[in-house]
Amino acid sequence: HTSLRPLLVVEILSPSTRRIDLALKRSRYEAAALPACWVVDPDAPEIVAWEWRDGEYVEVGRATGGGALSITQPFAIDLVPERLLD
């Protein structure tokens, strides 16, 4: 039996679950040592990306509005927050 775990988790914030998404869920992802965690705030719009390094999440990128976020792990992608709302 092989245990599978995701390489990436993406949280989309909503007003009713914002605190749970930012605190509780993220701490659970950290406890599971998931390799990457992204949080998307459609109200800003903003994307924040964290990677698991040396036993903790480290912010590796942030973009707001029309700014671009270039990520290489767990795969290479360029994201622009305001384009996610189209």
N, C-alpha and C positions, 0 to 999 in steps of 0.2 A: 504494500500500500504506500503510495507516494502522496505526500501532502502538497497540494498546489496552493500557491498564494499569489495574489496579483502583484505585478510589477509597478502598477500605478493606480492610485485612487484619485478621483476628481470629485470634489465637493462643489455643488452649486448652492450658494447661500440664498436663503429666503428669509423674510422678516420673522416668520414664526419659529424657525429652527436655527437662526444665526449663532446663538451662543452654544448650542449643542454641537453644531458643525465645527465651530472654531476651537472649542475647548475639549469637550468630551470625546468626540469622534477622533480628533487629531491625536489626543493622548492614547487612544486605543490603537491607532495606526502606528504610533511610535513604539508602543509596547510590543506590537507584532513585528517591528523592524521592517515595515514595508519600504521598498527602495525609493519610491517617489510619491509625493502628495502635492496636488495642485488645488487651490481654492479659487473659484470664480465668483466674483461679486457682480451680478448683472446690473445692480443699481449704480455702481461707480462709473462705468464698467472697469473692472480690474481683475488681473490674474496674478496670483502669487504662487511660486513654485518652490518646494523644498525637496532636498535629497537627503537620504539617510547616510550619514558619515560619522564614523568613530562613535557610534552609540547614541546619536541624536540627529534630529532634523536640523539642517542648515539651509537658510534661504539662499537659493541660487538664481533667482530672478523675479522681477516684478514689472508689470506694465499696466498702464492706465490709459483709457481712451484709445487714441490712434497710435500709441506707442507700441513698438514690436517687442515681443519676448521670444528670444531664441533659446531653445532647450536642446540638449544633446542626450540626456538620459531620462527615461529608459529607451528613448528613440529620439531622433532629430526631428524637430518641428519648430516652425515659426508661427506665433500666434499674435493677433491684434485683437484686444478685448472688444472694441466696438464692432468689429466684424462678426463676432459671435452672436450678436443680437439680430442680425439680418434674417 
